[in-house]
């Protein structure tokens, strides 16, 4: 049986943390909506347009 070492040796996965944050924002938006979110609304919450602009500049 292996036990993870203690003492703050955890590694943060920044991509996973960003995905968790976006999922949380999507859940909040969906719970606040009266109807199902449209694809455009989902893209807005997930900041798809911003990501495309950033990728286009590179």
Residue, then its C-alpha position, 0 to 999 in steps of 0.5 A: x500500500x502506498x501513501x502519498x507523502x505529506x508536507x505540502x508536496x502536492x502539485x497544482x495542475x493549472x489546466x485542471x483548475x481552470x477547467x474546474x472554474x469554468x465548470x463551476x461558472x457554467x453550473x451557476x449560469x445554468x442554475x440561474x437560467x429559467x430555460x436551457x442555456x443556448x449554445x451561444x450562452x454556453x460559449x459566452x460563459x466559457x469565454x469561447x470568443x475571447x479564447x478564439x481572439x487570443x489564439x488568432x493573435x498568436 
